[in-house]
Amino acid sequence: MYGLLKSYARENRKNATLAEQMLWEQLRDNALGIKFLRQHIIGDYIVDFVTREKGLVIEVDGGYHSEPRQQENDILREQELEQKGYHVLRFTNEEVLFEIENVMEQIKNSLK
């Protein structure tokens, strides 16, 4: 399973959404004084961004995350990540694209 996830993670990095690219520009190179990884495998999941040092996962959600079945999956995913010691922040693509200052403020507050 890990090999398959690794392949998917690599593809996700190559084909990042505009919102993921924009947020990565804000997080990369220890911009907040903390190392973030993108499209990182945790258990059976690939998370959009994570800082293992602070136990923070950041997910950038496209429109399909508003569908009921996907919302159920997201809840289960968050619960499993929290059981592994991670806190999950979720932002919509629109929040990242049009309210990046607010998004970054929420991330900084979560890192305190």
Secondary structure, 3 states (H helix, E strand, C coil): CHHHHHHHHHHHHHCCCHHHHHHHHHHCCCCCCCCCEEEEEECCEEEEEEECCCCEEEEEECHHHHCHHHHHHHHHHHHHHHHCCCEEEEEEHHHHHHCHHHHHHHHHHHHC
